[in-house]
Amino acid sequence: TAAPRRQTRTRDDLSGRSPTTQAPPFPKMMRYWLSLGSNLGSPIEQLTSAINDLSQHVQVIEVSSLYETDPIGPVEQNCFINLCMAIDTDMDAQSLLDTTQSIEAAHHRKREIHWGPRTLDIDLLMGPDAVQSEHLTLPHPEMLNRDFVLIPLGELACAPALNIGYPDPASDTVRKLQHTDYPSGHWTAS
């Protein structure tokens, strides 16, 4: 008589899943570039806190140096501190906008004066796809006109390719800051 055949076990048998159940797919990660700025309170602390808050929702890939920027518009106000960053997330653009606006609100952002002072401003600059909706346009319609966006964005190793190139980092209105408490480059949340 023949020996009984041994049943072949599969990886599904070991995991407890039935052979017809597939593992859920990994979420698709998408790259976005953001611009952050502040000119009220303690801007560097606001920006550092905002990056840490963002890191609870997205994967921070790279953060630029800090730049001091002359304000634009008709309102008399302090200079801004600006930076750009690259992130990866599985959120779509609208969900990411909702997340950034909730972080702005947690930092007491008030939308009272156009181009006015603010505790925190987070702008979505670009993502994997163009977006045109009532509340969001990507790429950001003004980003190519703003050295305070293009100079820090161009500093990133993972900067997006632009048809116009990046401006010279030497600017009268955008000045790179050296700050020992601010770790640019690859970010580790505190």
N, C-alpha and C positions, 0 to 999 in steps of 0.2 A: 504494500500500500504506500501511496505517496504521502510525504510529510505535509502537514497543514501549511497553507500559504500564510505568510506573515503579512499583516496589513501595513501598508505604507502610510506613514504619518507625514502630514504637511505642516508648514509653518502656521497655517490657519488652525490646525488642531491644537497647537501649542498656545496660541493666543486666546483660544476660547471662542473665536469668531467662526461662524459657519463658512464653508468654502464659497458661498455665494455673496457674502458680505465683503465689500471692498473697504479698505482703509480710507478715511476721508482725505481728499486731496489737500496738500499744503496750500495755504492761502497765497495768492499771487501777490508778491511784493512789488510795489511801484515806487519809483524815485520821484521826489518832489524837491524843489528848491524854494526856500523861504527867505524873506528879509525881515529882520527885527530891528526896532528902534525905540528909543526912550529919551525924554528930556525933562522929566519931572521926578521929584524925589531923589532916589539914588539910582541913576540909570544903569550903571554896571551891575548892581545887585538885582535890579528888576530883570535885566537881560539874562543873567546867570540863573535866576530863579525860573524864568520862563523856559529856558532850555531844559532845565531839570524837570519842569512840569511836562513839557512836550515828550521827554524821554519816557514818561510813564505810558504814553500812547503810541509812540512811533520808535523806530530804530534810528538814532542819530548817527549819521555816517561821518560828517565832517562839519566843522564850524570855523568860520573865518576869524581873522583878527578883529579887534574893535577899531572903529573909525569915528572920529569926531567930525560932525557935518554941520555946516551952516544951515539954519532953517530956511525953507522956501515958503513963499506966500507972504501975504500982507500983515501977518500977526507978529508983533514984537515978542520974542521968546528966546529961551536958552538954546544953545547948540544941542543937537541930537547926538547920541551915541548909537551907531548902527553896526550891524553885522549881517552876514548871510550864512546859511547853512543848507546842507543836503541831508535829506531823510529818506528812509524807506518805510513804507507802510502798506497794509492791505486795505486801507480806507480809500473810498473814492474821493474825488475832489470836494464835493459838497460836505461829506462827513468830516473831512480834514478841516474845511473852513469852519464848520460848527465847533470842532474841538479847539481850534485856535481862538475863536471868538469867546469861548467859555474861559480860556486861559487869560485872555485880555480882560474879561469881566472880573475874574478873580484878582487881577492886579489893578482893579479900580479904574479901568479904561472908561472914559466918558467921551461920547461922540457929540460934542457940542459945537465945536468950531472947526470948519473945514481947514485943513493944513494948520491946525492949532497945536498947542502943546499936548503931550500925552504921556501917561505913565508907561504904556506899552502899546506898540503897534506891531502886529504880525501880518505880513502880506504873503500870500501864495504867489510865487513868481511864475513857475513853470511846473508842469507835470508830464506824465507819459502821453497825454492827449490834450488837444485843444478843447476848451470848454467855453461855451457862451450861454449864460443863463441870466436871470434877473439879478442874482446876487453875486455872480462870479464870472470873471473872464480870465482864461488862461490861454496863452501867456498873458501876464499882467500888462495891460495896455500902455502903461507909462514906464515900464522897467528900462527900456532902451534909452529913455531921456534922462535917466537919473544916475549920475556918477556914484552917488552914495549906495546904489544897488550894484552897479556894474563893477566897481573897483573891488569890493569885498567878494563878490561872486566870482570874479576872474582869478582871485587868489586861491580858490578851492582846487585841489587836485582833480576833483570829480566835477568841475564846472561844465555846464552844458555847452555844446558847440553853438555859437551864434554866427549868423551870416555877416554881422558888422564887426566882429572882433571886440576886444575889451580895451577900454581907455588906459592911457598911461596912469600908473598909480600915483604919480606926482600931480597933485591938484591943489588949487588954492582953497577950494570949498570942502574937500574931503581929506582929512589928515589921519594917518595911522597912529593909533595909541599904543604905547607899551604899558601894560598893566600886569603886575606880578601875580595878582589873585585871579586872573582870567586865563584859563587853559584853552587856547585855540587849537585847532587840529582835530584829532580824534577825541571825542567827548566821553567822559565817564561821569554819570550822574552822581551827585553827592547825596 
